[in-house]
């Protein structure tokens, strides 16, 4: 397994490509020093690549200055993005919540809700509730982690992709 990023903030651990080139790779995700992936760690590489590229664009667009409406404890910011608050109502809430969504990487992270908020800060919790993991992420390190993971997947994943072209 290859570790990309810093497990104390955000890291991905990627398995080598499987010999049968099924299009799946084992992916383990760490947030705040905690392994957040469950038993289902198999990700479909084409979908994971699209998600990593989308999150890289989102990270680049995330302001480094905190949004006054999204300040406070990790729990209050998470609640605001999840269900709204007087600070964010209606369309503003929908935009902020959709723009901040993060870690939608398929089966390894389907059980998680995560948001990347201006600062940037990563807030992550299980969908069924529980402790919210929160960490500040230097923007350049976040982008490097995402692009390095995508590069690893692209570099070590050619046979299946070439075989499926028409």
Rosetta silent file (secondary structure, phi, psi, omega in degrees, C-alpha in Angstrom):
SEQUENCE: XXXXXXXXXXXXXXXXXXXXXXXXXXXXXXXXXXXXXXXXXXXXXXXXXXXXXXXXXXXXXXXXXXXXXXXXXXXXXXXXXXXXXXXXXXXXXXXXXXXXXXXXXXXXXXXXXXXXXXXXXXXXXXXXXXXXXXXXXXXXXXXXXXXXXXXXXXXXXXXXXXXXXX
SCORE:     score description
SCORE:     0.000 S_00000001
   1 L     0.000  141.323  179.292    0.000    0.000    0.000 S_00000001
   2 E  -109.800  125.177  179.666    1.245    3.506   -0.817 S_00000001
   3 E   -91.793  126.253  179.467    0.470    6.313    1.622 S_00000001
   4 E  -122.556  122.748 -179.075   -0.199    9.700    0.024 S_00000001
   5 E   102.002 -168.203 -177.599   -0.635   12.754    2.224 S_00000001
   6 E  -114.855  113.626 -177.734   -0.401   13.230    5.970 S_00000001
   7 L   -59.593  -20.683  179.328   -2.531   10.866    8.081 S_00000001
   8 L   -75.259  -16.311  175.480   -2.778   13.484   10.842 S_00000001
   9 L  -119.640  -73.391  177.917   -4.787   15.703    8.463 S_00000001
  10 E  -148.448  128.030  177.009   -5.783   13.857    5.242 S_00000001
  11 E  -147.686  150.727  173.384   -4.168   10.847    3.586 S_00000001
  12 E  -118.431  138.424  174.441   -5.075    8.115    1.145 S_00000001
  13 E  -114.741  116.545 -174.662   -3.489    4.701    1.201 S_00000001
  14 E  -108.223  133.654  175.903   -3.724    3.043   -2.214 S_00000001
  15 L   -77.207  161.127  172.384   -3.157   -0.629   -2.908 S_00000001
  16 L   -65.866  158.290  177.162   -1.186   -1.711   -5.962 S_00000001
  17 L   -59.644  145.736  178.561   -3.330   -2.472   -9.030 S_00000001
  18 L   -76.090  155.288 -175.103   -4.764   -5.974   -8.935 S_00000001
  19 L   -64.770  -33.023 -179.135   -3.322   -8.524  -11.318 S_00000001
  20 L   -79.930   -6.106 -179.502   -6.632   -9.102  -13.097 S_00000001
  21 L    50.228   56.707 -177.854   -7.019   -5.361  -13.734 S_00000001
  22 L   -78.532  -10.649 -176.434  -10.662   -5.376  -12.695 S_00000001
  23 L    94.551    5.170 -179.445  -10.765   -1.601  -12.332 S_00000001
  24 E  -111.370  145.976  173.137  -10.819   -1.795   -8.537 S_00000001
  25 E  -137.985  142.414  174.227   -8.237   -0.583   -6.029 S_00000001
  26 E   -76.111  132.839 -179.557   -8.277   -0.799   -2.266 S_00000001
  27 E  -131.963  125.440  173.059   -8.353    2.703   -0.778 S_00000001
  28 E  -113.933  136.555 -176.466   -8.011    3.555    2.875 S_00000001
  29 E  -118.271  133.323  176.866   -8.671    7.136    3.974 S_00000001
  30 E  -114.865  133.210  173.539   -7.279    8.833    7.078 S_00000001
  31 E  -131.560  127.906  178.662   -8.683   12.062    8.539 S_00000001
  32 L    54.566   38.345  179.082   -7.213   13.603   11.708 S_00000001
  33 L    76.633    5.881 -178.021   -5.137   10.495   12.381 S_00000001
  34 E  -113.404  131.397  173.136   -8.221    8.275   12.231 S_00000001
  35 E   -72.017  115.689 -174.576   -8.870    5.564    9.657 S_00000001
  36 L  -102.615   -7.728  177.068  -12.331    6.543    8.399 S_00000001
  37 L   -81.408  147.246  178.262  -12.885    3.827    5.790 S_00000001
  38 L   -93.063 -155.077 -179.861  -14.873    0.767    6.813 S_00000001
  39 L   -63.750  -35.303 -178.287  -14.576   -2.795    5.581 S_00000001
  40 L   -81.303   95.756 -178.077  -15.546   -1.808    2.033 S_00000001
  41 L  -109.444    2.946 -178.515  -12.333   -0.279    0.749 S_00000001
  42 E   -80.786  123.739  178.608  -12.642   -1.230   -2.913 S_00000001
  43 E  -116.555  143.761  175.422  -13.040    1.782   -5.185 S_00000001
  44 E   -82.290  116.491 -169.361  -13.763    1.760   -8.895 S_00000001
  45 H   -56.183  -47.482 -179.725  -10.782    3.623  -10.338 S_00000001
  46 H   -58.412  -40.550  179.341  -12.509    5.638  -13.113 S_00000001
  47 H   -69.661  -41.315  178.736  -15.105    6.974  -10.649 S_00000001
  48 H   -63.086  -40.489  177.260  -12.481    7.656   -7.977 S_00000001
  49 H   -60.432  -46.191  178.527  -10.359    9.567  -10.507 S_00000001
  50 H   -59.452  -42.509 -179.406  -13.327   11.759  -11.485 S_00000001
  51 H   -66.524  -41.192  178.155  -14.049   12.418   -7.814 S_00000001
  52 H   -63.920  -41.905  177.891  -10.417   13.287   -7.019 S_00000001
  53 H   -63.917  -42.023  179.002  -10.278   15.702   -9.962 S_00000001
  54 H   -64.358  -41.882  179.188  -13.568   17.324   -8.864 S_00000001
  55 H   -69.238  -30.363  175.807  -12.321   17.656   -5.278 S_00000001
  56 H   -65.350  -44.563  176.663   -9.043   19.147   -6.530 S_00000001
  57 H   -61.827  -41.740  178.973  -10.999   21.824   -8.403 S_00000001
  58 H   -62.982  -42.172  179.695  -13.127   22.402   -5.301 S_00000001
  59 H   -63.855  -40.721  178.821   -9.987   22.718   -3.151 S_00000001
  60 H   -63.779  -34.111 -177.549   -8.469   25.251   -5.551 S_00000001
  61 H   -85.274  -10.214 -178.236  -11.671   27.308   -5.412 S_00000001
  62 L   -74.859  120.977  179.796  -11.973   27.155   -1.615 S_00000001
  63 L   -63.252  149.477  177.117  -11.009   30.526   -0.141 S_00000001
  64 L   -84.852  -13.266  176.775   -8.261   30.608    2.464 S_00000001
  65 L   -92.450  124.864 -179.605  -10.181   33.251    4.411 S_00000001
  66 L   -58.234  143.917  174.736  -12.901   31.742    6.600 S_00000001
  67 L   -81.095  124.671 -176.996  -16.503   32.588    5.714 S_00000001
  68 H   -56.557  -29.033  179.801  -18.036   34.439    8.691 S_00000001
  69 H   -76.350  -14.948 -178.064  -21.208   32.385    8.267 S_00000001
  70 H  -119.305   41.258  175.716  -19.206   29.162    8.644 S_00000001
  71 L  -109.955  164.642 -178.518  -17.184   29.919   11.742 S_00000001
  72 L   122.860 -163.558 -179.614  -17.603   28.420   15.165 S_00000001
  73 L   -68.842  155.413  175.373  -17.123   24.950   16.522 S_00000001
  74 H   -55.162  -37.395 -179.597  -16.773   22.082   14.050 S_00000001
  75 H   -64.727  -42.784 -178.409  -20.096   20.754   15.329 S_00000001
  76 H   -70.106  -38.337  178.207  -21.955   24.041   14.707 S_00000001
  77 H   -67.124  -42.661  178.761  -20.461   24.473   11.214 S_00000001
  78 H   -60.461  -46.528  177.962  -21.252   20.853   10.345 S_00000001
  79 H   -60.131  -41.661  179.496  -24.840   21.301   11.585 S_00000001
  80 H   -60.394  -45.914 -178.818  -25.174   24.528    9.584 S_00000001
  81 H   -71.361  -30.870 -178.398  -24.058   22.820    6.371 S_00000001
  82 H   -76.828  -45.152 -172.380  -26.136   19.737    7.029 S_00000001
  83 H  -128.808    1.090  178.271  -29.448   21.299    7.989 S_00000001
  84 L    91.364  169.033  178.440  -29.184   25.051    7.677 S_00000001
  85 E  -164.603  173.379  176.469  -29.258   27.881   10.197 S_00000001
  86 L   -60.666  -24.941  179.358  -30.304   31.530   10.349 S_00000001
  87 L   -71.732  -30.632 -179.938  -26.846   32.369    8.908 S_00000001
  88 E  -132.438  112.326 -179.885  -27.542   30.310    5.767 S_00000001
  89 L  -124.169  153.637  174.027  -31.095   29.940    4.556 S_00000001
  90 H    53.164 -122.822 -175.900  -32.701   28.587    1.439 S_00000001
  91 H   -62.776  -38.449  177.317  -30.624   28.910   -1.694 S_00000001
  92 H   -58.986  -42.102  178.898  -27.525   30.108    0.211 S_00000001
  93 H   -63.435  -46.096 -179.489  -27.639   26.941    2.321 S_00000001
  94 H   -60.463  -45.327  179.158  -27.996   24.719   -0.736 S_00000001
  95 H   -62.848  -48.741 -177.458  -25.087   26.420   -2.510 S_00000001
  96 H   -62.904  -43.917 -178.557  -22.806   26.382    0.527 S_00000001
  97 H   -66.082  -46.112 -179.891  -23.590   22.763    1.358 S_00000001
  98 H   -66.655  -40.315 -179.583  -23.163   21.527   -2.228 S_00000001
  99 H   -66.700  -33.871 -175.774  -19.995   23.554   -2.790 S_00000001
 100 H   -86.622  -12.998 -177.326  -18.419   22.285    0.429 S_00000001
 101 E   -55.227  140.811 -173.138  -19.237   18.558   -0.047 S_00000001
 102 E  -151.030  159.123  178.732  -16.049   16.525   -0.010 S_00000001
 103 L    64.162   31.242  173.326  -14.836   12.909    0.055 S_00000001
 104 L   -87.283   76.785 -170.710  -17.616   11.575   -2.199 S_00000001
 105 L  -111.712   21.698  178.985  -15.286    8.862   -3.479 S_00000001
 106 L    91.845 -159.189 -170.189  -17.563    5.854   -3.817 S_00000001
 107 L   -54.971  -34.397  178.703  -17.901    2.823   -1.570 S_00000001
 108 L   -64.307  -24.064 -177.424  -14.886    3.520    0.697 S_00000001
 109 L  -122.384   10.823 -179.358  -16.444    6.841    1.796 S_00000001
 110 L   -60.084  -26.459 -177.340  -20.190    6.289    1.212 S_00000001
 111 L   -85.226    2.201 -176.387  -20.752    6.058    4.981 S_00000001
 112 E  -110.698  152.917  164.781  -19.224    9.528    5.535 S_00000001
 113 E  -118.581  127.107 -179.747  -20.394   13.110    5.279 S_00000001
 114 E  -139.247  146.914  179.092  -17.538   15.529    4.797 S_00000001
 115 E  -132.662  140.040  172.126  -17.273   19.221    4.042 S_00000001
 116 E  -108.608  109.425 -175.562  -14.329   21.364    2.978 S_00000001
 117 E  -105.712  157.280  179.803  -15.019   24.859    4.282 S_00000001
 118 L   -51.040  137.279 -178.003  -13.113   28.090    3.663 S_00000001
 119 L   146.673  -38.675  -29.510   -9.901   28.196    5.591 S_00000001
 120 L   -73.275  147.367  174.461   -9.683   25.408    4.336 S_00000001
 121 E  -126.619  139.430  176.752  -10.937   23.120    7.066 S_00000001
 122 E  -103.546  126.970  176.396  -12.095   19.564    6.614 S_00000001
 123 E  -117.788  128.964 -173.687  -15.072   18.395    8.685 S_00000001
 124 E  -142.568  136.495  176.713  -15.911   14.709    8.553 S_00000001
 125 E  -152.377  159.764  174.768  -18.380   12.431   10.357 S_00000001
 126 E   -70.212  146.906 -179.551  -20.189    9.175    9.816 S_00000001
 127 L   -59.266  -35.641 -178.039  -23.634    9.539    8.240 S_00000001
 128 L   -82.003    7.512  176.913  -25.269    7.809   11.192 S_00000001
 129 L   104.840 -176.982 -179.302  -23.727   10.344   13.563 S_00000001
 130 L   118.290 -171.304 -176.672  -20.848   10.317   15.948 S_00000001
 131 L   -64.247  137.793  176.581  -17.778   12.410   16.562 S_00000001
 132 L   -92.486  123.611  175.693  -16.941   15.084   14.003 S_00000001
 133 E   -88.823  131.466 -177.654  -13.333   15.023   12.902 S_00000001
 134 E  -136.469  134.381  178.358  -12.044   18.497   12.075 S_00000001
 135 E  -149.329  142.859  170.961   -8.675   19.607   10.768 S_00000001
 136 E   -79.608  140.579 -179.359   -7.170   22.646    9.138 S_00000001
 137 L  -126.286  117.129  172.669   -5.549   21.787    5.829 S_00000001
 138 L   -58.956  130.177 -173.602   -2.962   23.975    4.160 S_00000001
 139 H   -54.687  -44.705 -178.052   -4.382   24.465    0.680 S_00000001
 140 H   -64.424  -35.989  178.715   -1.176   23.540   -1.147 S_00000001
 141 H   -71.520  -37.545  177.440   -0.835   20.272    0.830 S_00000001
 142 H   -61.836  -48.681 -179.595   -4.468   19.366    0.199 S_00000001
 143 H   -63.531  -40.952  178.362   -4.103   19.932   -3.540 S_00000001
 144 H   -62.255  -43.142  179.056   -0.812   18.012   -3.602 S_00000001
 145 H   -60.392  -47.469 -178.539   -2.406   15.042   -1.805 S_00000001
 146 H   -65.786  -43.785 -178.607   -5.337   14.915   -4.228 S_00000001
 147 H   -70.875  -36.238  176.923   -3.218   15.351   -7.378 S_00000001
 148 H   -65.111  -40.816  177.642   -0.612   12.813   -6.219 S_00000001
 149 H   -64.080  -44.087  178.412   -3.336   10.246   -5.541 S_00000001
 150 H   -63.183  -41.756  179.564   -4.902   10.886   -8.963 S_00000001
 151 H   -62.647  -41.961  178.112   -1.496   10.647  -10.634 S_00000001
 152 H   -60.990  -44.564  179.971   -0.806    7.320   -8.895 S_00000001
 153 H   -65.086  -42.712 -179.821   -4.149    5.949  -10.056 S_00000001
 154 H   -66.747  -42.209 -176.862   -3.646    7.192  -13.633 S_00000001
 155 H   -68.142  -41.019 -175.215   -0.061    5.947  -13.868 S_00000001
 156 L   -97.774   22.708 -174.661   -0.754    2.496  -12.494 S_00000001
 157 L  -144.534   73.532 -177.016   -4.059    1.973  -14.248 S_00000001
 158 L  -115.153  -35.783 -173.502   -3.670    1.706  -17.986 S_00000001
 159 H   -61.190  -50.534 -178.772   -4.549   -1.817  -19.121 S_00000001
 160 H   -62.728  -43.799 -179.244   -8.200   -1.712  -18.105 S_00000001
 161 H   -61.728  -45.216 -179.420   -8.664    1.817  -19.439 S_00000001
 162 H   -66.616  -36.110 -177.868   -7.089    0.907  -22.793 S_00000001
 163 H   -68.645  -24.578 -176.036   -9.076   -2.317  -23.015 S_00000001
 164 H   -94.612   -4.227  178.741  -12.384   -0.450  -22.617 S_00000001
 165 L   -71.704  144.094  179.035  -11.815    2.161  -25.304 S_00000001
 166 L  -117.955    0.000    0.000  -13.924    1.754  -28.417 S_00000001
